[in-house]
């Protein structure tokens, strides 16, 4: 045991070589001592080590706190989204019918056939934003900004009467009272009373004046003034969910008059007599207009 202590003291420099020279393997131990003398043991600083440990613990607590905040935020967002979604009210006007919607502020919306409308009842007092797919007439009560969003553009007002149609690539707005701000892609236009604007694929294609008090389709009739036949047929196809082929007709034909939106047979009869043409029934939902060969 004494020999072990002597070796420890020798390695630590407390005794000289003479005290341990008879130890077995002394020559090897001497070489180890010589080489190890070139190495420095790391300096141990208690204060710095303590600070590092303390900082690491604080970092863990902060990370845990941040995760708690993130989880709470996600929970709030999730619950809010759920409440918003559940409080959405949806309305649909089916084919050959209209739907009247009375909003919480007594604004009135009349949906044209085959149109859909949505607003949020829960948040209405803070945000009068609605969504339209199709066509509708709006009689808006005065108040905060009233917004109508569609796939093709947006209309904003404070209190007025206007008509919006958003179908396929066509976006039309008519202002009957007050003024409205119409936005389609990068285009923004202010419409005053008795003004009309139309966009196709985000590009303005028409802007003019109209002098009617409300849209004619509310009375279940579509009114046309020097309108290309192709547009008239497109309206019929939308009203009755049918397919009409006019490729065999003169494409320069134009139409002025009204066509019912609740009687297909009467609408077809009016066109036949106006243009002196005939039509063939391919099936229940497909028709072909042809020139009257007897004339």
C-alpha positions as CSV (number, residue, x, y, z in Angstrom):
1,X,0.0,0.0,0.0
2,X,2.9,2.3,0.9
3,X,4.3,1.6,-2.6
4,X,1.1,2.9,-4.2
5,X,1.2,6.1,-2.2
6,X,4.9,6.6,-3.2
7,X,4.0,6.2,-6.9
8,X,1.2,8.7,-6.5
9,X,3.5,11.2,-4.8
10,X,6.2,10.5,-7.4
11,X,3.8,11.2,-10.3
12,X,2.7,14.3,-8.6
13,X,6.3,15.4,-8.2
14,X,6.4,15.2,-4.4
15,X,9.2,12.5,-4.2
16,X,12.2,11.9,-6.4
17,X,13.1,9.0,-8.6
18,X,15.2,7.4,-5.9
19,X,12.2,6.6,-3.8
20,X,10.5,4.4,-6.5
21,X,13.3,3.2,-8.7
22,X,13.0,-0.4,-7.5
23,X,9.3,-0.5,-8.5
24,X,8.5,-3.1,-11.2
25,X,8.2,-1.4,-14.6
26,X,9.9,1.8,-13.4
27,X,11.4,2.5,-16.8
28,X,8.0,2.4,-18.5
29,X,6.4,4.6,-15.8
30,X,9.2,7.1,-16.1
31,X,8.5,7.5,-19.9
32,X,4.7,7.9,-19.2
33,X,5.5,10.6,-16.6
34,X,7.8,12.4,-19.1
35,X,5.2,12.5,-21.9
36,X,2.2,13.4,-19.7
37,X,4.1,16.4,-18.4
38,X,3.5,18.0,-21.8
39,X,-0.3,17.9,-21.3
40,X,-2.2,20.5,-19.3
41,X,-5.3,19.6,-17.4
42,X,-8.3,21.8,-18.1
43,X,-8.9,24.6,-15.8
44,X,-12.1,24.1,-13.8
45,X,-14.0,27.4,-13.2
46,X,-16.9,26.8,-10.8
47,X,-18.7,30.1,-11.4
48,X,-18.8,29.7,-15.2
49,X,-19.9,26.1,-15.0
50,X,-22.7,27.1,-12.6
51,X,-23.8,29.9,-14.9
52,X,-23.9,27.5,-17.9
53,X,-26.0,25.0,-16.0
54,X,-28.4,27.8,-14.9
55,X,-28.7,29.1,-18.4
56,X,-29.5,25.7,-19.8
57,X,-32.3,25.2,-17.2
58,X,-33.7,28.6,-18.1
59,X,-33.6,27.8,-21.8
60,X,-35.6,24.6,-21.1
61,X,-38.2,26.5,-19.1
62,X,-38.4,29.1,-21.9
63,X,-38.8,26.5,-24.6
64,X,-41.5,24.8,-22.6
65,X,-43.2,28.2,-22.1
66,X,-43.0,28.9,-25.9
67,X,-44.6,25.6,-26.7
68,X,-47.4,26.4,-24.2
69,X,-48.1,29.7,-26.0
70,X,-48.0,28.0,-29.4
71,X,-50.5,25.3,-28.3
72,X,-52.8,27.9,-26.8
73,X,-52.7,30.0,-29.9
74,X,-53.5,27.1,-32.1
75,X,-56.4,26.1,-29.8
76,X,-57.8,29.6,-30.0
77,X,-57.5,29.7,-33.8
78,X,-59.1,26.3,-34.1
79,X,-62.1,27.2,-31.9
80,X,-62.6,30.5,-33.6
81,X,-62.5,28.9,-37.1
82,X,-65.0,26.3,-35.9
83,X,-67.4,28.9,-34.5
84,X,-67.1,31.0,-37.7
85,X,-67.7,28.0,-39.9
86,X,-70.7,26.8,-37.9
87,X,-72.3,30.3,-37.9
88,X,-72.2,30.6,-41.7
89,X,-75.6,30.7,-43.3
90,X,-76.0,29.3,-46.8
91,X,-78.9,30.0,-49.2
92,X,-79.6,28.5,-52.7
93,X,-82.1,29.4,-55.3
94,X,-82.8,26.3,-57.4
95,X,-83.7,26.2,-61.1
96,X,-86.8,28.1,-62.0
97,X,-87.0,29.7,-58.6
98,X,-85.9,32.7,-56.6
99,X,-84.8,33.0,-53.0
100,X,-85.2,36.1,-50.8
101,X,-82.8,36.5,-47.9
102,X,-83.3,39.0,-45.1
103,X,-80.0,39.9,-43.4
104,X,-79.6,40.8,-39.7
105,X,-79.5,44.5,-40.5
106,X,-82.7,44.3,-42.6
107,X,-80.7,44.4,-45.8
108,X,-82.5,42.3,-48.5
109,X,-81.0,40.0,-51.1
110,X,-83.0,38.4,-53.9
111,X,-81.2,35.4,-55.4
112,X,-81.7,34.6,-59.1
113,X,-82.3,31.0,-60.0
114,X,-79.3,28.6,-59.8
115,X,-77.4,31.0,-57.5
116,X,-75.9,30.6,-54.0
117,X,-75.3,33.1,-51.2
118,X,-73.5,33.0,-47.9
119,X,-73.0,35.3,-44.9
120,X,-71.8,34.9,-41.3
121,X,-74.6,35.5,-38.8
122,X,-72.3,35.5,-35.7
123,X,-69.9,38.2,-36.9
124,X,-72.4,40.3,-38.9
125,X,-72.3,43.2,-36.5
126,X,-68.6,43.6,-37.0
127,X,-68.2,42.5,-40.6
128,X,-70.9,42.8,-43.3
129,X,-69.2,40.5,-45.8
130,X,-71.1,38.2,-48.0
131,X,-70.3,35.6,-50.7
132,X,-72.2,35.2,-54.0
133,X,-72.1,32.5,-56.6
134,X,-74.3,33.4,-59.5
135,X,-76.6,36.4,-59.6
136,X,-78.4,38.5,-57.0
137,X,-80.1,41.9,-56.3
138,X,-79.1,43.8,-53.2
139,X,-81.1,46.4,-51.2
140,X,-78.5,47.3,-48.5
141,X,-79.4,49.1,-45.3
142,X,-77.1,52.0,-44.4
143,X,-74.3,51.2,-42.0
144,X,-70.8,49.8,-42.1
145,X,-69.2,48.8,-45.3
146,X,-71.1,46.0,-47.1
147,X,-69.0,43.7,-49.2
148,X,-70.1,41.2,-51.8
149,X,-67.3,38.7,-52.8
150,X,-67.4,36.6,-55.9
151,X,-64.9,34.5,-57.8
152,X,-64.5,37.2,-60.4
153,X,-64.6,40.4,-58.4
154,X,-65.8,42.3,-55.3
155,X,-68.4,45.0,-54.7
156,X,-68.3,47.4,-51.7
157,X,-71.0,49.8,-50.6
158,X,-72.3,51.6,-47.5
159,X,-76.0,51.6,-48.4
160,X,-77.5,51.3,-51.8
161,X,-79.3,49.1,-54.3
162,X,-77.4,47.1,-56.9
163,X,-77.3,43.9,-59.0
164,X,-74.4,41.5,-59.2
165,X,-73.8,38.6,-61.6
166,X,-70.7,36.4,-61.5
167,X,-70.9,33.4,-63.8
168,X,-68.3,31.6,-65.8
169,X,-65.9,34.4,-66.9
170,X,-68.5,37.2,-66.8
171,X,-68.8,39.7,-63.9
172,X,-71.5,42.4,-64.2
173,X,-72.7,45.0,-61.7
174,X,-75.6,47.5,-62.0
175,X,-76.1,50.3,-59.5
176,X,-79.7,51.5,-59.0
177,X,-79.1,53.8,-56.0
178,X,-76.2,55.4,-54.2
179,X,-72.7,54.3,-55.4
180,X,-70.7,51.1,-55.4
181,X,-67.0,50.3,-55.7
182,X,-66.3,47.4,-58.1
183,X,-63.0,45.6,-58.1
184,X,-62.1,42.9,-60.7
185,X,-58.4,41.8,-60.6
186,X,-56.5,45.1,-60.8
187,X,-59.4,47.1,-62.1
188,X,-61.3,49.4,-59.7
189,X,-64.4,51.4,-60.8
190,X,-66.8,53.6,-58.8
191,X,-70.4,53.2,-60.2
192,X,-73.0,55.9,-59.5
193,X,-76.7,55.5,-59.8
194,X,-78.0,54.2,-63.1
195,X,-74.5,52.9,-64.2
196,X,-73.5,49.5,-65.4
197,X,-70.2,47.8,-65.9
198,X,-69.2,44.3,-67.2
199,X,-65.9,42.5,-67.1
200,X,-64.8,39.3,-68.8
201,X,-61.8,37.4,-67.4
202,X,-60.9,40.5,-65.4
203,X,-60.9,42.9,-68.4
204,X,-63.6,45.6,-68.7
205,X,-65.7,45.0,-71.8
206,X,-68.6,47.4,-71.3
207,X,-69.6,50.4,-69.2
208,X,-72.8,52.3,-69.8
209,X,-76.0,53.9,-68.3
210,X,-79.2,52.0,-67.4
211,X,-82.5,53.6,-66.6
212,X,-84.5,51.1,-64.8
213,X,-85.5,51.0,-61.1
214,X,-84.6,47.3,-60.5
215,X,-83.5,44.3,-62.5
216,X,-86.0,42.8,-64.8
217,X,-85.2,39.2,-63.8
218,X,-86.9,39.8,-60.5
219,X,-90.2,39.6,-62.4
220,X,-89.1,36.2,-63.9
221,X,-88.2,37.7,-67.3
222,X,-84.9,38.6,-68.9
223,X,-84.9,41.8,-70.9
224,X,-82.4,42.3,-73.8
225,X,-81.6,45.3,-75.9
226,X,-79.8,44.8,-79.2
227,X,-78.0,41.8,-77.6
228,X,-76.1,39.2,-79.6
229,X,-78.0,36.0,-80.1
230,X,-75.1,34.0,-78.5
231,X,-75.5,35.9,-75.2
232,X,-79.3,35.4,-75.3
233,X,-78.8,31.7,-75.8
234,X,-76.3,31.6,-73.0
235,X,-78.8,33.2,-70.6
236,X,-81.4,30.6,-71.6
237,X,-78.9,27.8,-71.0
238,X,-78.3,29.2,-67.5
239,X,-82.0,29.7,-66.7
240,X,-83.1,26.2,-67.7
241,X,-79.8,24.2,-67.4
242,X,-79.9,23.1,-71.0
243,X,-77.6,23.0,-74.0
244,X,-78.6,24.9,-77.2
245,X,-76.6,24.6,-80.4
246,X,-76.8,27.7,-82.7
247,X,-73.9,26.8,-85.0
248,X,-76.2,26.5,-88.0
249,X,-77.6,30.0,-87.5
250,X,-76.3,33.4,-88.7
251,X,-74.1,34.5,-85.7
252,X,-74.8,38.2,-86.5
253,X,-78.4,38.0,-85.3
254,X,-79.3,40.3,-82.4
255,X,-82.3,40.4,-80.1
256,X,-84.3,43.1,-78.4
257,X,-87.2,42.1,-76.1
258,X,-87.9,39.9,-73.1
259,X,-87.8,36.2,-72.5
260,X,-89.4,34.4,-69.5
261,X,-87.1,32.6,-67.1
262,X,-89.9,30.3,-65.9
263,X,-91.3,28.9,-69.2
264,X,-88.8,27.3,-71.6
265,X,-91.5,26.5,-74.2
266,X,-92.6,30.1,-74.3
267,X,-89.0,31.4,-74.6
268,X,-88.2,29.1,-77.5
269,X,-91.4,30.1,-79.2
270,X,-90.6,33.8,-79.0
271,X,-87.2,33.2,-80.6
272,X,-88.6,31.0,-83.3
273,X,-91.2,33.6,-84.3
274,X,-88.7,36.5,-84.0
275,X,-86.0,35.0,-86.3
276,X,-88.3,32.7,-88.3
277,X,-86.3,29.7,-87.4
278,X,-86.9,26.1,-86.1
279,X,-85.4,24.0,-83.4
280,X,-84.9,20.2,-83.0
281,X,-85.1,18.4,-79.7
282,X,-82.1,16.0,-79.4
283,X,-83.0,15.0,-75.9
284,X,-84.6,16.4,-72.8
285,X,-81.8,18.9,-72.2
286,X,-80.3,19.5,-75.7
287,X,-81.7,21.5,-78.5
288,X,-80.5,22.6,-82.0
289,X,-81.7,25.8,-83.7
290,X,-81.8,25.6,-87.5
291,X,-82.9,28.0,-90.3
292,X,-86.4,27.4,-91.5
293,X,-86.0,25.8,-94.9
294,X,-89.6,26.4,-95.9
295,X,-89.0,30.2,-96.0
